[in-house]
Amino acid sequence: MTIRLYDTNARQVRDFVPLTAGRVSIYLCGATVQAAPHIGHIRSGLNFDILQRWFRYRGYRVTFVRNVTDIDDKIIRKAADQDRPWWSIGYENERAFTTGYDVLGCQPPTYEPRATGHVPEMIEMMQGLIERGHAYVADGNVYFDVRSYDGYLELSNQELDNLRQPEGEGETGKRDQRDFAMWKAAKPGEPSWDTPWGRGRPGWHLECSAMAHKYLGGVFDIHGGGIDLIFPHHENEIAQAKAYGDRFARYWVHNAWVTMSGEKMSKSLDNSVLVSDMVQRWRPIVLRYYLGTPHYRSMIEYSEEALREAEAAFARIEGFVQRVTEKAGKVVAPAAEVPPAFAEAMDDDLSVPQALAVVHTTVRQGNSALTADDKETAVARLAEVRAMLGVLGLDPLDEHWAGEGRGDDLHGVVDSLVRLVLEQRQSARARKDYGTADAIRDQLVQAGLEIEDTPTGSRWTLRG
């Protein structure tokens, strides 16, 4: 029973050996709250939710830290554009992220610290780095001297001579353009905090090094995040932390993107799909299935067709659960252990697709037992299915999903029916039968629905 994980730093799958027996410490780079989350943002939270669930199933005590970046250049620019306080932008979007995590069934982290709540820890780390000759002050900014740390760029496997370091506004006084800002001097109208070097605000990278140190100590097990964070963010975190004297993360685990037309889903590219919109169109448990069941290191190419396939696949599982529950006349408790093949897949770098194949195989076996009127076998297979779905956060009988898409919550049923009608409308438009297409739309509007045509398909909402 050894969990194996792909370590980005080692560039290979490694046996997981915890720092402390029976415990695992995880730091995940969480939300930068300049905007509401799209499904690409939430995917990372889902992947690491499944990881911590598996560790807990395997008997580990998990400490899971997921930070909130509530101050950065984008938040400040947005606040200026909207003539709003910077903190109101951050708080509003932090709540949206929390709602997104919750609605998709993510268990809360052990700690969820905000960057702005840890300025003293950042100042302490900067002082230590300056004293050790790894950082310097210029024009009120504090920069990390990348040439002072020999291990710089080992994670991203780049050459220092070819490095182009991303820069923000006001980063003046650098000794070397490859140096990065840990602290930025105050500018008029911007938020700032007192430091020994004058007023200013955090740079992006410093916060995570300081918060990981505070909540997990100088060395911890796993640092996670999206692959887009490998450079510059995680590379710069490592430099700060190790130059300060920490051993820092022992394993680096990165999840892949959600893409659209081959490009990373991003607000700046205007190709993002908001979680708040998606859960109006799809049952949240189906959206979790769609985002959580591909391998965490595989790209997910967004499409309506893929979501419909996920919906159909989950419906087969859910239908089995409901049929056996009705046959048994009671709620069947999950089995104490998952099937060995499921466990083997999950131990192997969190191979959820292979684990899910075991779920579907068990469902088919259970359905065969139902056909043969073998109640005992069907109930046994349901117990196994519930145990596996519990690990994946997809058990439809779990209290989190109680009533979701059923009972007095008819959204899932209505959504399926409306999308069937919308598909008929789309077929009419494809054959240029615009009269029929318009008639279908008019009937939906008369029924109290708003229909919006978007590049990714038609969506519906209830009219207010």
GIMOSUL-V531437 format. One record per run of one state. SS is the DSSP state (helix for helix, strand for strand, loop for the rest). FROM is the first residue (numbers start at 1). TO is the last residue. If there is no record, write none. Layout:
SS:FROM:TO
SS:FROM:TO
This chain:
loop:1:3
strand:4:7
loop:8:11
strand:12:15
loop:16:22
strand:23:32
loop:33:37
strand:38:38
helix:39:57
loop:58:60
strand:61:69
loop:70:72
helix:73:82
loop:83:85
helix:86:103
loop:104:110
strand:111:111
loop:112:113
strand:114:114
helix:115:131
loop:132:134
strand:135:138
loop:139:140
strand:141:144
loop:145:145
helix:146:148
loop:149:159
helix:160:162
loop:163:179
strand:180:185
loop:186:192
strand:193:193
loop:194:199
strand:200:202
loop:203:205
helix:206:216
loop:217:218
strand:219:226
helix:227:244
loop:245:247
strand:248:255
loop:256:257
strand:258:260
loop:261:262
strand:263:264
loop:265:273
strand:274:274
helix:275:281
loop:282:283
helix:284:292
loop:293:299
strand:300:301
loop:302:303
helix:304:328
loop:329:339
helix:340:347
strand:348:348
loop:349:351
helix:352:371
loop:372:374
helix:375:392
loop:393:398
helix:399:401
loop:402:410
helix:411:430
loop:431:433
helix:434:446
loop:447:448
strand:449:454
loop:455:456
strand:457:462
loop:463:464
